[in-house]
Amino acid sequence: MPVESIKVPNLGDSQDVEVIEILVAEGQTVSENDSLMVLESDKAAMEIPSPKSGVIKSISIKLGDQVSEGDEIVTMEIEGAAEEAAPAPEPEAKQESAPAEKASAPEPAPSAASSSVETIEVPDIGGDSDVEVIEVHVAVGDKINEEDALITLESDKAAMEIPAPKGGEVKALKLKVGDKVSKGSAILELLVSGSAPAPEEKPESAPAPAAQAPSPQKASTPAPAAAAPVAAETTSDNTNVYAGPAVRKLARELGVALAQVTGSGAKSRILKEDIHGFVKARLQAPAAGAGMAAMASVPDVDFSLFGETEQITMSKLHKLTAANMQRNWSVVPHVTQFNEADITELEKFRAEMKPEAEKKGVRLTFLPFLLKACAKVLTEYPQFNVSLHSSGEYLIQKKYVHIGVAVATEAGLMVPVIRDVDKKSIWELAEEVVALSEKAKNRRLSKEEMTGACFTISSLGALGGTGFTPIVNAPEVAILGVSKTQVKPVYIKGQFEPRQMLPLALSYDHRAVNGVDGGLFATYLAKLLGDIRMLVL
């Protein structure tokens, strides 16, 4: 039979497209239109089908390669006249030829009647070597069928299941989770049994079919075998799922049950975009009003049994705030960094500027200084001025500094946003803080005045308390909680002095910000508030 080179077909405008899955192996029989590999461009993933039927002789690409139109994928021995010889069943019609067939039958008979122990090895895995075993699906004594998953391997680019090439009983395992394997590495020892019982019942008529039936079956099974790593998953959580190793790895990392995801690819194949869309929809669902469902797990109690009660309807703003807080607390891994800032000199300066503030008709509170200091720190540590993309693949770095300020109103908590804090003076910030706070209390804030924040300040001011843990207002990655200033004795130059100390609590999203950065942020902020002259540097 002739051997032909199978090449990448026309990919439209795409060039240098990455190979993310190889769906065939050397020696495997494939049919026309069976998938050979999966490519992924910046826009989509696509399967490359086989233009002909035949046997894979060699694979010319590996995972991670960049390919374009005309690049060789595999070499294939094209099927020809072999199929014509196999189905010839005429000997069955001749009863007299049965003895002759019995004479030729002993070849398969011993394999059917006897058992042997075979070593099952790692097949060709696309050129990768030293690939880690992340799951072992069988144990000694298990009886397995052909195509049952034996192990799952994970390389830098993808995860793949290795199916059993035949059925039998597992006698010994040759590897464990964490081992590194390559093509040819031993997986297990398998006791392979034949199919002897059927011929014994009908010794005269059975030999011919027994000898012939397996061959067409074995000729047709390799195609599903190739699809095993991406075919239906048979666990209780992922039944009838069609997805590739790269997609399954992403689903495991994000904690997604593939059975709950609707595939948008060919034949309902699940793509990476489907996983990202599923996660995004789940994250947005609480904000859309379903967030309170998480609270519904707490059973209702008839409190009237214990005394007089009254049912108070939550306002729309209160419900929205509760849903957002529930979502943010559930989704964001919080870490809180506590610190204190010595604002004695700042408060002295603010008192000295009171006459100047009265001339300008401005109420000079502590908040404008805090805003200016936070803007300075966000500029110094831009890793706090980011948002995580829902895919988890990258961060969005913001080049502007907009800061939200939480304001308590009779209707509930509102967060007006002051834009370009880093570009405004203390006087400008003082005017804007008062104006936006008044608009918030009167419910006159526009949508633009409540969106776009990079960072939030939540101040309890004179309400008291020595500290609290503020909840990050996602998609922001940090929030600053400020408590009541307290006069404390501080040891300075050999003696204790009374100083005005401001408690600070910085909560941040640990997915985007590490602990060292959190400590540096809080320390630098305390330093700026302790010496406001640094704000002009």
Secondary structure, DSSP 8 states (H G I E B T S, - for coil): --EEEEE----TT--SEEEEEE---TT-EE-TT-EEEEEE-SS-EEEEE-SS-EEEEEE---TT-EE-TT-EEEEEEE--THHHHTT--HHHH-GGGHHHHHHHTTTHHHHHH-EEEEEEE----TT--SEEEEEE---TT-EE-TT-EEEEEE-SS-EEEEE-SS-EEEEEE---TT-EE-TT-EEEEEEEE---HHHHHSTTTSHHHHHHTHHHHHHHTHHHHHHGGGS--BSSSSBT--B-HHHHHHHHHHT--GGGS---SGGG-B-HHHHHHHHHHHHHTTTTTGGGGGGGGS----GGGTS--------HHHHHHHHHHHHHHHHS-EEEEEEEEE-HHHHHHHHHTHHHHHHHT----SHHHHHHHHHHHHHH-GGGSEEE-TTSS-EEE-SS--EEE-EEETTEEE--EE--GGGS-HHHHHHHHHHHHHHHHTT---SGGGS--SEEEEE-GGG--S-------TTSSEEEEE---EEEEEEETTEEEEEEEEEEEEEEETTT--HHHHHHHHHHHHHHHH-GGGGG-
